[in-house]
Structure formats: C-alpha cells, structure tokens
Amino acid sequence: MSDLTRIHTAKTPLTLSGVTRGAQPLVLADLARAAKGRAVFITDNAAAMTSVAEAARFFAPELDVIDFPAWDCLPYDRSSPALSISARRLSALHRLQAKTDRPQLLVTTINALLQRVVTAFRIRESVRLLKPGMEIGRESLIALLRRQGYMRSDTAVDAGEFAVRGSIFDLVPSGLDAGLRLDFFGDELETLRLFDPNTQRSTGSVDEHLLLPAGEALLDEESIKRFRSRYREQFGARATEDPLYQAISDGRRLAGMEHWLPLFEERLSTLFDHLASGDLIVTDSAALTGADERLCDIADYHKARKDTAGQAAGSYRPLEPDALYLGDDEFRSLIKDWRVHRADPFSQPESDKVVDFGFANAIGPVTNGDANPTLTGLGVSGTPGKRGDEVLEGTYSRKTDIFALGITIFQVFVVQDQDTYNQTNYDDLVTFMKDKCDVEDYEFRKANDLIFCKFFSELVMKMV
C-alpha cells in the first residue's frame, strides 16, 4: 500500500512527518490527485496560504487550486475587510459547490477556519446570471450591485468596484481575473466584454457571466428587516439611535458592518459545512497553536469592546464571540470528527500513527567533496512520481520537482538581490539539473515574490 493510499483510507488522524514548508505543495498536490473528493490544507497564516497556493498552481497546473483567506481586519474592528478579500472568499465558497473534473486543492488559514461563513444556499440564492438579450434597467442594476456589496467609483480597478459611463457598466466581479464590461442599448444588455482593470482596454468577450456578491453582508429587503429586529432584540430600544442601525435601516452600507453578519443572515455555517464527506483535510502543525492564540485574541477584543459598550451614543455594541466565531470546544470537536491529519516539518519514526515523507533530510549539507551539489543526503529514492493524472506509488519521491524548486529559488534570488546574480552560475545549475538529474524540457520561470523565495529556500537552499 502506498503512503497516499494509507493516508486516504486512515480511520484515525495521522501525523505526516518530514513535510517541510518547501515540500508542502508537492505533498498536497499528490494528495489532491489521489483524493476521492478534494484535499484541504490549513496553514497558520496568510503568507503561507498564498505561497502554498501559488506553488501548487505552478508545479501542478492540472489541479484546481482554491485559496480561502480570512478577513484582513481585526475581530470587532470598525473597518470592513477589503473588497478584494471578500470577493475571493465568496468566489472560493461558490467554487466549492461547482462540479469539476479536475483534482481540487483548497488552501486556507486557521483564522479563516475559525470564522463562520454564509451558507451554501445563501450563495446560490445571491448569484445573478448576466447574458446578452436580457433586460434590466439602469437604476435596477445599480441597486443590484450595491445590494451585492459592490462599491461605485469613477473607474473600476479593484475587485468589488463598479463604474457607470453612459450605457456602459464596468465592474470587477468576484471570481473573475479580469474586469467585466456590460454594454447596454436602452434596458437591453447587448454585449459582455472582458477588460484589463489596469489599462481599461477590452481584451475579449464572454457569452454569459454568473455574477457573485462582492460583500458578505447583503442589503436586500429581508436582510435589512432581519438586522433591525435582531439589533433591537440584542441591544435594546436605545440602540436604534446608533449610526449602524440607522445606516442599515436606510439601505446604506457602513464601514465595519460585516462584524454584525449574524444579524443579517438567517443562520451562518462553518467552512466544514461547505466540504464533502470524502474530502481529506491536513493542517500545518503550527496552525493548531495558532488556533489557541486566535481564540484568545478574539476573547480579548470582545472584552475590550464590551467594557465600553453603550457608554455613549454610537458606541460599539459587540456580538458574543460564538455568534461569528467558533468556540474552542466546537473547533476541537470538528477537528476530531473530520479526522484532520497533521503535517509536521520534523522527521519521526514510522508507526501506525506516523507517515514519514523524509523531506526533513533535505535540509542538511549536500556535498561529496566536489564543488557541485549532489543527490546524496536529499532523502530522495525510489521511482520518481509522474506529473499529471498519475499519482505516486511506492517510496515517496519527486526528483524532477525538487530540482525545479532549486531553479526557482535561484531565479528569485536573481530578482531580489541583483548583486548576487551570476549568469554563469545560473547556467551551470540548469545544466547540472538537466544532465545529472534527468530533468529534461522543463519550463523554468522567473519569480518575483520574496515570500515565494523564503518558502522554498528551506528545502533547496543547500542545492544552490
């Protein structure tokens, strides 16, 4: 039985040891290929999530990689999460419901996992199909976009913005890498074109588009009525003078309103509710420690707001933590029920509870007395796994991908520190990998993300 099969059929949580930060995308990509459902990876912070997702997209292009970020604001803050963050979150939740023939990998953070989200039904209910020939009035479309959380601006550049120029509506919608330009003739939608938000130039056309909300707090008639009733019930009649209550009553969005999301929705769900029973979940070992810290922070922020609530008109009235966040007991129960496996960077002896991938051995010195790096000490053995639909069998090894990481690291250092650049060294490294390591016709790219560099350097720095 291969290590992957053992992990997918395990009845109890396993420790995946020897999975260093640099090896995480490789391991998760293979787990996603072999999964009956999807693979889910929980990181300890947003930078790690981005690095894993970007690396998986590059080294395993056949995967459908979804990243689900947490809000980029503090608990009980007066500011809202960035429109781009909310757009990515809603797009991710919608993609989790869509059918796909590709292996799927969801990457998220522990902070995102601990926060409640809108239900799958609510997302399906909130989408709107746009296609040529449909009729919708100008004011009706503006009202629809505002209800869905889009913000009007002079020029649509960032996710969640829309602009109106005569009969043309420009918007940057959730789940789309480009902007969407709607061209009307009267009330009839004539064409849907894509455009580059940076240059504002049209780049193509589409037959239809499923419009997703840009914000998680929707201001439709039912949501406003629900909010007004629950706000009075929670905080009393005097709370009706609060700026938040008055803004929502008027159908206006207010900064920070998302922190009262439970008052807008009939009910909220967890990210686990958006997953299928056959999905495989792995968490970074550091993420579990991060959960304890996050829960403590939430309690501290809530206490600070609670101590000053109601002291003056317009003061912050916080909801109880369990309204918007998972409690410790609920979180631990979900982790146990879903048999969440734990990825650990340190090697451990193989046992019935431990699967050792051996990547930790790659951190040590890799020399044999010669000037060139060698394969000795990398912990790489057996038949290399193949890219694409085939998954690894037997001893875990991916020689080609590991050495491609070395090339990527070298290129990142070239971009970040021009003083260390040496074309001869770069050419020698490429030649060595192709000639000595059976790496042929591999497409290398120049990365320009310092986080990306640090993420992989742990695994392959000794090779360069």
Wavefront OBJ file of the C-alpha trace (Angstrom):
o trace
v 0.000 0.000 0.000
v 1.406 3.413 -0.950
v 1.694 6.190 1.621
v -1.011 8.134 -0.188
v -3.482 5.256 -0.074
v -2.745 4.740 3.608
v -3.482 8.404 4.330
v -6.722 8.435 2.352
v -8.037 5.254 3.972
v -6.971 6.078 7.548
v -9.733 5.842 10.132
v -7.834 7.944 12.672
v -5.762 11.140 12.263
v -2.157 10.618 11.151
v 0.988 12.682 11.557
v 2.663 13.385 8.206
v 6.222 13.902 9.398
v 9.181 15.225 7.466
v 6.961 17.576 5.426
v 8.971 20.798 5.447
v 7.449 24.077 4.339
v 9.084 23.773 0.948
v 7.688 20.268 0.434
v 4.092 21.066 1.399
v 2.896 21.953 -2.144
v 4.343 18.704 -3.518
v 2.748 16.519 -0.872
v -0.615 18.293 -1.030
v -0.645 18.127 -4.833
v -0.216 14.356 -4.738
v -2.846 14.006 -2.022
v -5.260 16.042 -4.152
v -4.585 13.866 -7.206
v -5.260 10.705 -5.212
v -8.275 12.001 -3.271
v -11.805 10.797 -3.916
v -13.003 14.295 -3.092
v -10.699 17.254 -2.641
v -7.649 17.885 -0.468
v -7.820 20.705 2.084
v -4.773 22.281 3.694
v -4.927 24.600 6.725
v -1.953 26.945 7.135
v -1.027 29.092 10.113
v -1.016 32.454 8.312
v -1.968 34.236 5.100
v 1.589 34.333 3.710
v 1.914 30.550 3.982
v -1.501 30.089 2.341
v -0.508 32.267 -0.601
v 2.830 30.508 -1.003
v 1.321 27.008 -0.982
v -1.441 28.004 -3.407
v 0.922 29.768 -5.834
v 3.429 26.919 -5.737
v 0.729 24.290 -6.310
v -0.623 26.222 -9.297
v 2.851 26.387 -10.808
v 4.126 22.858 -10.133
v 0.765 21.095 -10.566
v -1.130 23.073 -13.239
v -3.643 20.263 -13.651
v -5.035 20.997 -10.167
v -7.949 23.311 -9.455
v -6.386 25.314 -6.600
v -8.713 27.417 -4.417
v -7.479 29.779 -1.710
v -9.854 30.920 1.034
v -8.404 33.830 3.036
v -9.515 35.229 6.382
v -10.657 38.812 6.806
v -7.782 41.274 6.797
v -9.156 43.234 9.750
v -9.128 42.621 13.482
v -12.032 40.998 15.348
v -14.615 43.596 16.407
v -12.956 46.236 14.243
v -14.632 49.385 12.934
v -13.255 48.725 9.449
v -14.546 46.221 6.920
v -12.466 43.530 5.243
v -11.040 44.628 1.897
v -13.409 44.174 -1.035
v -10.820 42.002 -2.753
v -10.686 39.688 0.271
v -14.464 39.329 0.464
v -14.590 38.712 -3.285
v -12.018 35.918 -3.027
v -13.856 34.339 -0.096
v -17.224 34.290 -1.854
v -15.667 33.074 -5.077
v -13.995 30.224 -3.190
v -17.234 29.191 -1.479
v -19.040 29.212 -4.824
v -16.317 27.127 -6.484
v -16.565 24.564 -3.698
v -20.154 23.921 -4.788
v -19.437 23.775 -8.511
v -18.717 20.455 -10.194
v -15.228 19.941 -11.594
v -13.423 17.124 -13.371
v -10.036 18.312 -12.110
v -8.382 17.309 -8.814
v -9.068 20.095 -6.336
v -6.939 21.603 -3.575
v -8.367 24.088 -1.085
v -5.820 26.117 0.890
v -6.953 28.238 3.818
v -5.754 29.642 7.133
v -6.629 28.801 10.709
v -8.135 32.288 11.143
v -10.477 31.697 8.189
v -11.440 28.279 9.544
v -12.399 29.723 12.930
v -14.826 32.238 11.438
v -18.395 31.432 10.486
v -19.434 31.956 6.864
v -22.612 32.357 4.846
v -24.424 29.169 3.903
v -24.173 27.405 0.555
v -27.873 28.094 -0.055
v -27.362 31.828 0.526
v -24.579 31.941 -2.056
v -26.668 30.073 -4.644
v -29.565 32.418 -3.915
v -27.450 35.562 -4.351
v -25.946 34.906 -7.786
v -27.336 36.507 -10.932
v -26.786 35.261 -14.488
v -25.911 38.003 -16.979
v -26.228 37.273 -20.703
v -26.862 39.275 -23.899
v -30.536 39.922 -24.629
v -31.677 40.188 -21.009
v -33.406 43.366 -19.925
v -32.592 45.231 -16.727
v -32.988 48.941 -16.055
v -30.047 51.176 -15.269
v -31.225 52.050 -11.745
v -32.208 48.424 -11.085
v -28.718 47.222 -11.995
v -27.083 49.884 -9.796
v -29.320 48.835 -6.901
v -28.481 45.145 -7.515
v -24.744 45.809 -7.482
v -24.982 47.820 -4.276
v -27.045 45.092 -2.590
v -24.370 42.603 -3.543
v -21.657 44.688 -1.930
v -20.134 46.426 -4.962
v -18.865 49.963 -4.403
v -19.340 52.644 -7.043
v -16.231 54.522 -8.183
v -15.128 56.678 -11.085
v -13.094 53.814 -12.563
v -13.451 50.101 -11.780
v -9.945 48.909 -10.888
v -10.101 46.744 -7.761
v -12.262 43.711 -7.024
v -15.715 44.747 -5.821
v -15.835 48.104 -7.644
v -18.133 49.240 -10.442
v -18.320 52.350 -12.606
v -21.035 53.734 -14.892
v -20.292 55.624 -18.089
v -23.464 56.314 -20.051
v -24.778 52.962 -21.293
v -21.635 51.078 -20.208
v -21.193 49.419 -16.809
v -17.675 48.380 -15.775
v -17.226 46.112 -12.777
v -14.544 43.882 -11.309
v -16.546 40.899 -10.071
v -15.799 38.090 -7.650
v -14.186 35.019 -9.167
v -13.004 36.723 -12.368
v -9.381 37.625 -13.065
v -10.423 40.428 -15.414
v -12.973 43.218 -15.371
v -16.428 42.798 -16.927
v -17.856 45.458 -19.251
v -21.623 45.477 -19.801
v -22.796 47.408 -22.881
v -26.497 48.312 -22.951
v -28.863 49.539 -25.641
v -31.610 51.081 -23.600
v -32.514 48.458 -20.992
v -31.247 45.535 -23.082
v -27.814 44.055 -22.404
v -26.100 43.851 -25.800
v -22.589 42.518 -25.057
v -20.392 41.273 -22.225
v -16.718 42.037 -22.707
v -13.649 41.462 -20.579
v -11.221 44.285 -19.885
v -7.907 44.838 -18.166
v -8.557 46.886 -14.986
v -5.091 48.462 -15.239
v -5.357 49.700 -18.813
v -9.180 49.723 -19.063
v -8.840 48.186 -22.537
v -11.184 45.436 -23.687
v -9.458 42.053 -24.039
v -12.238 39.742 -25.235
v -15.868 38.797 -24.834
v -17.921 36.189 -22.978
v -21.310 34.639 -23.738
v -22.529 34.927 -20.147
v -21.344 35.564 -16.602
v -22.592 34.389 -13.219
v -22.409 37.474 -11.014
v -21.410 36.731 -7.415
v -21.766 39.143 -4.477
v -18.697 41.203 -3.627
v -19.563 41.578 0.059
v -20.627 39.005 2.631
v -23.269 41.229 4.241
v -26.067 41.621 1.697
v -28.506 44.519 1.958
v -31.672 43.074 0.454
v -35.097 43.756 1.959
v -35.201 40.604 4.081
v -31.666 41.101 5.419
v -32.389 44.677 6.481
v -35.611 43.652 8.225
v -33.803 40.798 9.973
v -30.966 43.064 11.103
v -33.291 45.736 12.530
v -35.271 43.216 14.540
v -32.257 41.369 15.940
v -30.292 44.534 16.708
v -33.150 45.870 18.850
v -33.543 42.467 20.485
v -29.817 42.225 21.274
v -29.141 45.777 22.439
v -32.477 47.341 23.378
v -34.597 50.206 22.075
v -31.933 52.853 22.761
v -29.693 51.177 20.175
v -31.948 52.449 17.384
v -30.062 55.745 17.617
v -26.772 54.073 16.691
v -25.269 55.152 13.335
v -25.018 51.484 12.288
v -28.718 50.844 12.885
v -29.734 53.995 11.064
v -27.451 53.345 8.067
v -28.696 49.784 7.577
v -32.308 50.913 8.014
v -31.743 53.352 5.135
v -30.152 50.628 2.994
v -26.709 52.215 3.236
v -23.507 50.280 3.801
v -21.318 51.319 6.731
v -17.671 50.518 7.393
v -17.366 47.559 9.742
v -20.943 46.287 9.281
v -19.640 42.795 8.448
v -18.819 42.260 12.130
v -22.580 42.035 12.721
v -23.027 39.474 9.915
v -25.031 37.040 12.133
v -27.779 39.672 12.423
v -28.174 39.848 8.631
v -28.381 36.108 7.961
v -30.983 33.537 8.918
v -28.085 31.389 10.036
v -24.351 31.010 9.391
v -22.368 27.860 8.699
v -18.735 26.826 9.045
v -16.217 26.135 6.312
v -16.577 22.452 7.199
v -20.215 22.642 6.090
v -19.041 23.560 2.583
v -16.889 20.427 2.321
v -17.898 16.920 1.234
v -17.600 13.794 3.351
v -14.857 12.366 1.123
v -12.563 15.382 1.425
v -9.139 14.919 3.004
v -8.048 17.615 5.486
v -4.448 18.275 6.532
v -3.325 21.021 8.883
v 0.097 22.515 9.426
v 1.204 21.667 12.959
v 1.753 25.379 13.630
v -1.878 26.116 12.748
v -3.176 24.281 15.827
v -1.070 26.508 18.058
v -2.297 29.475 16.072
v -5.896 28.471 16.840
v -5.312 28.871 20.569
v -3.762 32.297 20.046
v -6.566 33.419 17.756
v -9.281 32.378 20.191
v -7.520 34.282 22.973
v -7.278 37.373 20.765
v -10.986 37.187 19.929
v -11.865 36.990 23.628
v -9.589 39.948 24.433
v -11.001 42.154 21.646
v -14.541 41.274 22.685
v -13.864 42.151 26.330
v -12.347 45.485 25.348
v -15.437 46.382 23.291
v -17.836 45.031 25.907
v -16.328 47.196 28.630
v -17.206 50.383 26.732
v -20.454 49.268 25.053
v -23.388 51.627 25.474
v -21.435 54.300 27.367
v -22.180 56.916 24.716
v -24.343 57.342 21.656
v -22.863 55.456 18.729
v -20.565 53.332 20.877
v -19.575 49.899 19.644
v -22.010 47.119 20.662
v -20.232 43.775 20.077
v -21.912 40.439 19.472
v -20.877 37.473 21.585
v -17.804 35.682 20.180
v -19.665 32.447 19.360
v -22.030 34.368 17.054
v -19.326 34.979 14.442
v -16.507 32.650 15.521
v -16.158 29.027 16.516
v -15.587 28.372 20.187
v -12.741 26.174 21.384
v -14.973 23.172 22.137
v -16.768 23.407 18.795
v -13.488 23.728 16.920
v -11.886 20.749 18.663
v -14.987 18.666 18.047
v -14.958 19.445 14.303
v -11.236 18.664 14.039
v -11.877 15.304 15.707
v -14.974 14.444 13.662
v -13.238 15.189 10.348
v -10.090 13.183 11.244
v -7.777 16.071 10.389
v -4.213 14.909 9.688
v -1.240 16.954 10.883
v 1.780 17.905 8.744
v 4.980 18.236 10.773
v 8.327 19.515 9.408
v 10.361 17.205 11.665
v 11.055 13.561 10.904
v 9.609 10.890 13.155
v 9.929 7.090 13.095
v 7.288 5.345 11.004
v 4.436 3.844 13.033
v 0.728 3.141 12.821
v 0.144 6.856 13.548
v 3.040 8.375 11.597
v 3.802 8.532 7.879
v 7.301 9.913 7.290
v 7.914 11.643 3.948
v 11.618 12.219 4.545
v 11.867 15.762 3.255
v 13.445 16.929 6.503
v 16.616 15.145 5.388
v 16.965 17.658 2.573
v 17.881 20.469 4.942
v 21.276 19.035 5.850
v 24.532 19.636 3.932
v 24.527 18.168 0.440
v 28.124 17.692 -0.759
v 30.531 14.892 -1.553
v 33.722 16.945 -1.510
v 33.160 18.277 -5.012
v 32.127 21.781 -5.980
v 28.844 20.598 -7.434
v 25.820 19.665 -5.288
v 24.763 16.021 -5.427
v 21.723 13.893 -4.721
v 23.353 12.359 -1.634
v 21.544 13.279 1.568
v 18.362 14.512 -0.083
v 16.331 11.592 1.138
v 15.152 11.028 -2.447
v 14.898 7.421 -3.544
v 12.722 5.043 -5.497
v 10.964 5.704 -8.762
v 10.121 9.367 -9.292
v 6.435 10.219 -9.315
v 4.933 11.493 -12.545
v 3.293 14.837 -13.129
v -0.270 14.942 -14.365
v -3.037 12.489 -13.544
v -0.777 9.695 -12.286
v -0.087 9.676 -8.572
v 2.951 8.420 -6.742
v 3.251 4.734 -5.872
v 5.814 3.132 -3.577
v 8.566 5.188 -1.928
v 7.732 8.884 -1.895
v 9.970 10.700 -4.353
v 9.675 13.551 -6.839
v 13.142 14.188 -8.143
v 12.114 16.443 -11.007
v 10.022 18.777 -8.886
v 12.589 19.051 -6.106
v 15.265 20.169 -8.542
v 12.856 22.522 -10.248
v 12.496 24.145 -6.848
v 16.228 24.780 -6.876
v 15.914 26.626 -10.176
v 13.020 28.685 -8.837
v 14.953 29.656 -5.726
v 17.944 30.705 -7.779
v 15.780 32.853 -10.037
v 14.078 34.538 -7.110
v 17.433 35.492 -5.620
v 18.389 36.904 -9.006
v 15.338 39.179 -8.924
v 15.575 40.171 -5.270
v 19.335 40.713 -4.992
v 20.991 41.758 -8.230
v 24.404 41.862 -6.535
v 24.407 38.071 -6.141
v 23.454 37.408 -9.741
v 25.915 35.390 -11.771
v 24.735 34.165 -15.186
v 27.461 31.522 -15.322
v 26.371 30.023 -12.011
v 22.780 30.021 -13.182
v 23.624 28.312 -16.460
v 25.777 25.763 -14.646
v 22.949 24.940 -12.267
v 20.457 24.454 -15.107
v 22.950 22.268 -16.973
v 23.642 20.221 -13.860
v 19.952 19.604 -13.236
v 19.277 18.602 -16.819
v 22.356 16.416 -17.255
v 22.751 14.850 -13.815
v 19.184 14.723 -12.525
v 17.177 13.572 -15.540
v 15.342 16.880 -15.750
v 14.536 17.442 -19.419
v 12.481 20.045 -21.252
v 11.327 21.613 -18.014
v 9.918 25.105 -18.323
v 11.506 27.394 -15.766
v 10.162 30.798 -14.816
v 11.490 33.858 -13.051
v 9.531 34.502 -9.900
v 9.483 37.886 -8.203
v 7.881 37.153 -4.860
v 10.155 37.287 -1.840
v 7.716 35.200 0.210
v 7.805 32.576 -2.519
v 11.588 32.564 -2.232
v 11.693 32.151 1.535
v 9.043 29.456 1.349
v 11.157 27.142 -0.798
v 14.601 28.051 0.418
v 14.184 25.826 3.473
v 14.153 22.776 1.233
v 16.624 23.550 -1.533
v 18.964 26.297 -0.385
v 21.764 23.764 0.123
v 21.497 22.838 -3.557
v 22.453 26.292 -4.797
l 1 2 3 4 5 6 7 8 9 10 11 12 13 14 15 16 17 18 19 20 21 22 23 24 25 26 27 28 29 30 31 32 33 34 35 36 37 38 39 40 41 42 43 44 45 46 47 48 49 50 51 52 53 54 55 56 57 58 59 60 61 62 63 64 65 66 67 68 69 70 71 72 73 74 75 76 77 78 79 80 81 82 83 84 85 86 87 88 89 90 91 92 93 94 95 96 97 98 99 100 101 102 103 104 105 106 107 108 109 110 111 112 113 114 115 116 117 118 119 120 121 122 123 124 125 126 127 128 129 130 131 132 133 134 135 136 137 138 139 140 141 142 143 144 145 146 147 148 149 150 151 152 153 154 155 156 157 158 159 160 161 162 163 164 165 166 167 168 169 170 171 172 173 174 175 176 177 178 179 180 181 182 183 184 185 186 187 188 189 190 191 192 193 194 195 196 197 198 199 200 201 202 203 204 205 206 207 208 209 210 211 212 213 214 215 216 217 218 219 220 221 222 223 224 225 226 227 228 229 230 231 232 233 234 235 236 237 238 239 240 241 242 243 244 245 246 247 248 249 250 251 252 253 254 255 256 257 258 259 260 261 262 263 264 265 266 267 268 269 270 271 272 273 274 275 276 277 278 279 280 281 282 283 284 285 286 287 288 289 290 291 292 293 294 295 296 297 298 299 300 301 302 303 304 305 306 307 308 309 310 311 312 313 314 315 316 317 318 319 320 321 322 323 324 325 326 327 328 329 330 331 332 333 334 335 336 337 338 339 340 341 342 343 344 345 346 347 348 349 350 351 352 353 354 355 356 357 358 359 360 361 362 363 364 365 366 367 368 369 370 371 372 373 374 375 376 377 378 379 380 381 382 383 384 385 386 387 388 389 390 391 392 393 394 395 396 397 398 399 400 401 402 403 404 405 406 407 408 409 410 411 412 413 414 415 416 417 418 419 420 421 422 423 424 425 426 427 428 429 430 431 432 433 434 435 436 437 438 439 440 441 442 443 444 445 446 447 448 449 450 451 452 453 454 455 456 457 458 459 460 461 462 463 464
